[in-house]
Amino acid sequence: MLFENLDIIEPIKKALKDEGYKKPTPIQEKSIPKLLTGKDFVGCAQTGTGKTAAFAIPLLQKISIDKAQSKNKREIRAVILAPTRELAIQIEENFTAYSKYMDIKNLVIFGGVSQNPQTKALKEGIDVLIATPGRMIDLYNQKFINLKSVKYFVLDEADSMLDMGMIHDVKRIIKCLPKVRQNIFFSATMPKEISNLVDSICDNPLRVEVAPVSSTTETVDQSIYFVSKKEKKNLLKHILKDGSIKSVLVFSRTKHGANKITDDLMKVGIKAQAIHGNKSQNARQLALNNFKEGKLRVLVATDIAARGIDIDELSHVINFDLPEVAETYVHRIGRTGRAGHSGVAMSFCSMEERDLYKSIEKLTKKKIEVITEHPYKASGNDITKPKKPNNNRRPNNNNNNRKSNNKKVAKPESKNK
């Protein structure tokens, strides 16, 4: 199947050709014809499978037809909600590229920056609004956004919206939309609350599922290093001595950790920058652009900030800290091995993270290759095996009220909010 064989109008085909698109991904091939029918739709596919094009292409085609049949001025016909600024910007870039030969105007709005350029563009008129929920509610309440002509509503990365506590804002926005519209949901997972939301607003939706969340892309070579927590920074620098590693996305569990990793790398002459929620939008976008343009070798990110990072030729992902939720591991390593390229995903596992490692293998149903030949191997008991209790310890029966002297097991760092 080629894009030429899909029922897509010529202006879009021409734009896709300019972008080098020839063959649709499985989610695109299955979704585009269904979305063109105008029925409600639910798509479930892991990150890096081409979900944005899967809904952008049919929406642009339908909006083009709507505009040809209407003499009304430019008005918001489609609303796309995304959980992060980075993802919203990426979606807008794709819409702009695909509508290159069409009279369709897109706008992306998000918080953390001045609203003035955004409100000016809204006053001038747009066809497609891409937004993060918080800023959209803010501008709607200020009456800068008119939703009366919306015919298409897209919720992208729905599971991430839930994880980040945005689901109540999403529900508030849905209540402001016209009741007659096409609802489109895309998500890597389908937790119960998202399923309930789908059931509450969709009318017998068409469904497409490609590669369940437990699967990890076959184009990514995965490995894990067992290392003490204090030696992780040295192991990272050791790995980066390999000059063939050109671009690396490093995941940290916390904002402070991301800053510390960046500082350590810069001290030894490795160009790196961090992106996380405490960075300004301009700083985050500058770091991301520098990374995409090859001015940076290493980008260090927290999970929230990394949503929307889409770099086709990213060669390596390194999990400096293992994620506390196993599904997040799938999202992380999906940043590499995209668009038909191969990729490498390395993970560091300390004794405190042993249970997280086991959860990942249980979810993915795949053994991760253990790299034993490195200079910072964890000492002591095999980190892959649970510790055996010491049954030879003599119980202290002299004072039943005495507090236990057993040391508490150290917990992993708290999840970055």
C-alpha positions as CSV (number, residue, x, y, z in Angstrom):
1,M,0.0,0.0,0.0
2,L,1.2,3.5,-1.0
3,F,-0.2,6.9,-0.1
4,E,-0.9,7.2,-3.8
5,N,-3.4,4.3,-3.4
6,L,-5.3,6.0,-0.6
7,D,-8.3,8.2,-1.3
8,I,-6.4,11.4,-0.6
9,I,-6.8,14.7,-2.5
10,E,-4.0,15.8,-4.7
11,P,-2.8,18.8,-2.6
12,I,-2.2,16.5,0.4
13,K,-0.5,13.9,-1.8
14,K,1.8,16.5,-3.2
15,A,2.7,17.7,0.3
16,L,3.4,14.2,1.5
17,K,5.7,13.6,-1.5
18,D,7.6,16.7,-0.5
19,E,8.0,15.3,3.0
20,G,9.4,12.0,1.5
21,Y,6.3,10.0,2.5
22,K,5.7,7.0,0.3
23,K,4.2,4.1,2.3
24,P,1.8,4.6,5.2
25,T,2.5,3.0,8.5
26,P,0.1,0.3,9.7
27,I,-1.8,2.8,11.9
28,Q,-2.1,5.3,9.0
29,E,-3.2,2.7,6.5
30,K,-5.9,1.4,8.8
31,S,-7.0,4.8,10.2
32,I,-7.2,7.2,7.3
33,P,-10.0,5.4,5.3
34,K,-12.0,5.0,8.5
35,L,-11.6,8.6,9.6
36,L,-12.7,9.8,6.2
37,T,-16.1,8.2,6.8
38,G,-16.7,10.9,9.5
39,K,-17.6,8.3,12.2
40,D,-16.2,8.5,15.7
41,F,-12.9,6.8,16.0
42,V,-10.6,5.2,18.7
43,G,-7.0,4.4,17.7
44,C,-4.6,2.5,20.0
45,A,-0.9,2.5,18.9
46,Q,2.4,2.8,20.6
47,T,4.5,5.9,20.3
48,G,6.5,6.4,17.1
49,T,4.0,4.7,14.8
50,G,2.8,7.8,12.9
51,K,-0.4,8.6,14.8
52,T,-0.3,12.3,14.0
53,A,-0.4,11.8,10.2
54,A,-3.1,9.2,10.8
55,F,-5.6,11.8,12.0
56,A,-4.1,15.0,10.4
57,I,-4.4,13.8,6.8
58,P,-8.1,12.9,6.8
59,L,-9.0,16.0,8.9
60,L,-7.3,18.4,6.5
61,Q,-9.1,16.7,3.6
62,K,-12.5,17.0,5.3
63,I,-11.8,20.6,6.3
64,S,-10.8,21.5,2.8
65,I,-14.1,20.0,1.5
66,D,-16.1,21.9,4.2
67,K,-14.5,25.2,3.3
68,A,-15.2,24.7,-0.4
69,Q,-18.9,24.2,0.4
70,S,-19.1,27.1,2.8
71,K,-18.8,30.8,2.1
72,N,-18.2,31.6,5.8
73,K,-15.1,33.4,6.9
74,R,-12.2,31.4,8.4
75,E,-13.4,29.7,11.7
76,I,-12.2,27.0,14.0
77,R,-13.4,23.7,12.5
78,A,-11.1,21.3,14.4
79,V,-9.7,21.2,17.9
80,I,-6.7,18.9,18.8
81,L,-5.7,18.6,22.4
82,A,-2.2,17.5,23.4
83,P,-0.8,16.9,26.9
84,T,2.5,18.9,26.4
85,R,3.8,21.9,24.7
86,E,6.3,19.9,22.8
87,L,3.8,17.5,21.4
88,A,1.4,20.4,20.5
89,I,4.2,22.1,18.6
90,Q,5.0,18.9,16.8
91,I,1.4,18.4,15.7
92,E,1.1,21.9,14.5
93,E,4.3,21.5,12.4
94,N,2.9,18.4,10.8
95,F,-0.5,20.1,10.0
96,T,1.4,22.9,8.4
97,A,3.6,20.6,6.3
98,Y,0.6,18.5,5.1
99,S,-1.5,21.6,4.3
100,K,1.3,23.3,2.3
101,Y,-0.8,23.5,-0.8
102,M,-4.1,24.2,0.9
103,D,-5.8,27.3,2.2
104,I,-5.9,26.1,5.8
105,K,-4.5,28.0,8.7
106,N,-3.3,26.3,11.9
107,L,-2.5,27.7,15.3
108,V,-0.9,26.1,18.3
109,I,-1.5,27.6,21.8
110,F,0.1,26.6,25.1
111,G,1.0,28.1,28.5
112,G,4.3,29.4,29.7
113,V,4.5,32.1,27.1
114,S,2.8,35.4,26.4
115,Q,-0.8,35.0,25.2
116,N,-0.7,38.1,23.0
117,P,0.6,36.5,19.8
118,Q,-1.9,33.7,20.3
119,T,-4.9,35.9,20.8
120,K,-3.9,38.1,17.8
121,A,-3.8,35.0,15.6
122,L,-7.2,33.9,16.9
123,K,-8.7,37.3,16.1
124,E,-7.4,37.0,12.5
125,G,-9.1,33.6,12.1
126,I,-7.9,30.0,12.0
127,D,-9.2,26.7,10.8
128,V,-7.4,24.3,13.1
129,L,-6.6,24.8,16.8
130,I,-3.9,22.7,18.5
131,A,-3.8,23.3,22.2
132,T,-2.8,22.2,25.7
133,P,-5.9,22.1,27.9
134,G,-4.9,24.7,30.4
135,R,-4.2,27.5,28.0
136,M,-7.2,26.6,25.9
137,I,-9.6,26.9,28.9
138,D,-7.9,30.2,29.9
139,L,-8.4,31.8,26.4
140,Y,-11.9,30.4,26.1
141,N,-12.9,32.0,29.4
142,Q,-11.5,35.3,28.1
143,K,-13.7,34.8,25.0
144,F,-10.9,34.7,22.5
145,I,-11.9,31.2,21.3
146,N,-15.2,30.6,19.6
147,L,-16.1,26.9,19.3
148,K,-19.5,27.1,17.6
149,S,-18.2,25.8,14.2
150,V,-16.1,22.9,15.5
151,K,-16.9,19.7,13.6
152,Y,-13.8,17.6,14.6
153,F,-12.4,17.0,18.0
154,V,-9.1,15.0,18.6
155,L,-7.7,13.9,21.9
156,D,-4.1,12.8,21.3
157,E,-2.1,10.9,23.9
158,A,-5.3,10.4,26.0
159,D,-3.6,8.1,28.5
160,S,-0.9,10.8,29.1
161,M,-3.6,13.4,29.8
162,L,-4.9,11.0,32.5
163,D,-1.4,10.5,34.0
164,M,-0.8,14.2,34.1
165,G,-4.1,15.1,35.8
166,M,-5.6,16.9,32.8
167,I,-8.6,14.7,32.4
168,H,-10.9,17.1,34.2
169,D,-9.8,20.0,32.0
170,V,-10.5,17.8,29.0
171,K,-14.0,17.1,30.2
172,R,-14.6,20.8,30.7
173,I,-13.5,21.6,27.1
174,I,-15.7,18.8,25.7
175,K,-18.8,20.3,27.4
176,C,-18.1,23.6,25.4
177,L,-18.0,21.8,22.0
178,P,-21.0,21.5,19.7
179,K,-22.8,18.2,20.4
180,V,-22.7,17.1,16.7
181,R,-19.1,16.5,15.8
182,Q,-16.6,13.7,14.9
183,N,-14.7,12.5,18.0
184,I,-11.2,11.1,17.5
185,F,-9.2,9.5,20.3
186,F,-5.6,8.3,20.0
187,S,-3.8,6.7,22.8
188,A,-0.9,4.2,23.5
189,T,-2.9,2.6,26.3
190,M,-6.6,2.5,27.1
191,P,-7.0,2.7,30.9
192,K,-10.5,2.4,32.4
193,E,-11.1,6.1,32.9
194,I,-10.3,6.8,29.2
195,S,-12.5,3.9,28.1
196,N,-15.3,5.4,30.2
197,L,-14.8,8.8,28.6
198,V,-14.8,7.3,25.1
199,D,-18.1,5.5,25.9
200,S,-19.7,8.7,27.3
201,I,-19.1,10.8,24.2
202,C,-18.6,8.5,21.2
203,D,-21.3,7.0,19.1
204,N,-20.4,3.4,18.3
205,P,-16.8,4.4,17.3
206,L,-14.7,2.6,14.8
207,R,-11.6,1.1,16.4
208,V,-8.1,0.4,15.3
209,E,-5.3,-1.2,17.4
210,V,-1.7,-1.5,16.2
211,A,0.9,-3.0,18.5
212,P,-0.4,-3.2,22.1
213,V,1.4,-1.1,24.7
214,S,3.3,-4.2,26.1
215,S,5.1,-4.6,22.8
216,T,8.4,-2.8,22.2
217,T,9.4,-1.9,18.7
218,E,11.4,-4.6,17.0
219,T,13.8,-2.0,15.5
220,V,15.2,-1.1,18.9
221,D,18.1,-3.1,20.4
222,Q,17.5,-3.2,24.2
223,S,20.1,-3.8,26.9
224,I,20.4,-3.2,30.7
225,Y,23.4,-2.5,32.9
226,F,23.4,-3.3,36.6
227,V,25.2,-0.6,38.4
228,S,25.2,1.1,41.8
229,K,23.3,4.3,42.0
230,K,26.4,6.4,42.7
231,E,28.3,5.0,39.7
232,K,25.6,5.7,37.1
233,K,27.1,9.0,36.1
234,N,30.5,7.3,35.5
235,L,28.9,4.6,33.5
236,L,27.1,7.2,31.3
237,K,30.4,9.0,30.7
238,H,32.1,5.7,29.9
239,I,29.4,4.8,27.3
240,L,29.6,8.2,25.7
241,K,33.3,7.8,25.1
242,D,32.1,5.8,22.0
243,G,32.3,8.5,19.3
244,S,29.9,6.5,17.1
245,I,27.0,7.4,19.4
246,K,25.9,10.7,17.7
247,S,22.6,11.5,19.4
248,V,21.4,10.4,22.8
249,L,18.2,11.1,24.7
250,V,18.8,10.5,28.4
251,F,15.8,10.0,30.7
252,S,16.0,11.2,34.3
253,R,13.2,10.6,36.9
254,T,13.5,14.1,38.4
255,K,14.1,17.6,37.3
256,H,17.0,18.0,39.7
257,G,18.5,14.7,38.4
258,A,18.3,16.0,34.8
259,N,20.2,19.2,35.8
260,K,22.8,17.2,37.7
261,I,23.4,14.8,34.7
262,T,23.7,17.7,32.4
263,D,26.2,19.4,34.6
264,D,28.3,16.3,35.0
265,L,28.5,15.8,31.2
266,M,29.3,19.4,30.5
267,K,32.3,19.2,32.9
268,V,33.9,16.5,30.8
269,G,33.3,18.3,27.5
270,I,30.1,16.5,26.3
271,K,27.6,19.0,24.9
272,A,24.3,18.5,26.7
273,Q,21.2,20.4,27.8
274,A,18.2,19.5,30.0
275,I,14.5,20.0,29.4
276,H,11.9,19.7,32.1
277,G,8.9,21.4,33.6
278,N,11.0,24.0,35.5
279,K,12.5,25.3,32.3
280,S,10.8,28.1,30.4
281,Q,9.1,27.3,27.1
282,N,11.7,29.2,25.2
283,A,14.6,27.4,26.9
284,R,12.9,24.0,26.3
285,Q,12.3,24.8,22.6
286,L,15.9,26.1,22.1
287,A,17.4,22.9,23.6
288,L,15.1,20.7,21.5
289,N,16.0,22.7,18.3
290,N,19.7,22.5,19.1
291,F,19.4,18.7,19.6
292,K,17.5,18.2,16.3
293,E,20.0,20.3,14.4
294,G,23.0,18.3,15.8
295,K,24.4,21.2,17.9
296,L,23.9,19.0,21.0
297,R,25.0,15.4,21.4
298,V,22.9,14.7,24.5
299,L,19.4,15.9,25.6
300,V,18.5,15.1,29.1
301,A,14.7,15.0,29.8
302,T,12.1,14.0,32.3
303,D,9.2,12.0,31.0
304,I,6.7,14.8,30.9
305,A,9.1,17.1,28.9
306,A,9.9,14.3,26.5
307,R,6.4,13.9,25.3
308,G,6.3,15.0,21.7
309,I,10.0,14.7,21.0
310,D,10.0,13.3,17.5
311,I,13.4,12.8,15.9
312,D,13.5,10.3,13.1
313,E,17.2,9.6,13.3
314,L,17.7,9.6,17.0
315,S,20.2,6.7,17.5
316,H,20.2,6.1,21.3
317,V,17.9,6.3,24.3
318,I,19.5,5.8,27.8
319,N,17.3,5.3,30.8
320,F,19.6,6.8,33.5
321,D,16.7,6.1,36.0
322,L,14.2,3.3,35.3
323,P,10.6,4.6,35.2
324,E,8.3,3.8,38.1
325,V,5.5,2.8,35.7
326,A,6.5,0.0,33.3
327,E,4.4,1.3,30.4
328,T,6.5,4.5,30.5
329,Y,9.5,2.4,29.5
330,V,7.8,1.5,26.2
331,H,7.1,5.2,25.5
332,R,10.7,6.1,26.3
333,I,12.4,3.6,24.1
334,G,9.9,4.4,21.3
335,R,11.7,7.7,20.9
336,T,14.3,5.8,18.9
337,G,13.9,3.3,16.1
338,R,11.3,5.5,14.4
339,A,10.3,5.9,10.7
340,G,12.0,2.7,9.7
341,H,15.4,3.5,11.3
342,S,17.0,1.2,13.9
343,G,17.8,2.3,17.4
344,V,19.5,1.4,20.6
345,A,17.9,1.6,24.1
346,M,20.2,1.2,27.2
347,S,19.0,1.1,30.8
348,F,20.8,1.5,34.1
349,C,19.5,-0.5,37.0
350,S,20.5,-0.1,40.6
351,M,19.7,-2.4,43.5
352,E,16.8,-0.1,44.5
353,E,15.3,-0.3,41.0
354,R,15.4,-4.1,40.8
355,D,11.6,-4.5,41.1
356,L,11.0,-1.8,38.4
357,Y,13.3,-3.8,36.0
358,K,11.3,-7.0,36.7
359,S,8.0,-5.1,36.1
360,I,9.3,-4.0,32.6
361,E,10.2,-7.5,31.6
362,K,6.8,-8.8,32.9
363,L,4.9,-6.2,30.8
364,T,6.9,-6.6,27.6
365,K,7.2,-10.3,27.9
366,K,10.7,-10.0,26.7
367,K,14.1,-10.6,28.4
368,I,16.4,-7.6,28.1
369,E,20.0,-8.4,27.3
370,V,22.2,-7.9,30.4
371,I,25.6,-6.2,29.7
372,T,28.1,-7.6,32.1
373,E,31.3,-6.3,30.6
374,H,31.6,-2.8,31.9
375,P,33.8,-1.2,34.6
376,Y,31.1,-0.2,37.0
377,K,29.4,-3.5,37.7
378,A,27.3,-3.6,40.9
379,S,29.0,-5.5,43.7
380,G,27.5,-7.9,46.1
381,N,24.5,-10.2,45.4
382,D,23.2,-10.7,41.9
383,I,20.9,-7.7,41.3
384,T,18.6,-9.8,39.2
385,K,17.7,-12.1,42.1
386,P,15.8,-11.2,45.2
387,K,17.7,-11.2,48.4
388,K,17.3,-14.2,50.6
389,P,16.1,-13.6,54.2
390,N,18.7,-14.2,56.9
391,N,17.0,-17.1,58.8
392,N,20.0,-17.7,61.0
393,R,19.6,-14.4,63.0
394,R,18.9,-15.1,66.7
395,P,15.6,-13.5,67.8
396,N,15.8,-11.1,70.7
397,N,13.2,-12.3,73.2
398,N,14.5,-10.2,76.1
399,N,12.4,-7.1,75.3
400,N,9.4,-7.5,73.1
401,N,8.8,-3.8,73.2
402,R,12.2,-2.8,71.8
403,K,12.1,-1.2,68.4
404,S,13.5,-3.2,65.5
405,N,17.1,-2.3,64.5
406,N,16.5,-3.5,61.0
407,K,17.4,-0.7,58.5
408,K,14.7,0.5,56.1
409,V,15.2,-0.4,52.5
410,A,15.9,2.8,50.5
411,K,13.1,3.7,48.2
412,P,13.6,5.0,44.6
413,E,13.4,8.8,44.1
414,S,9.8,10.2,44.0
415,K,8.2,10.4,40.6
416,N,8.6,13.7,38.8
417,K,5.3,15.6,38.6
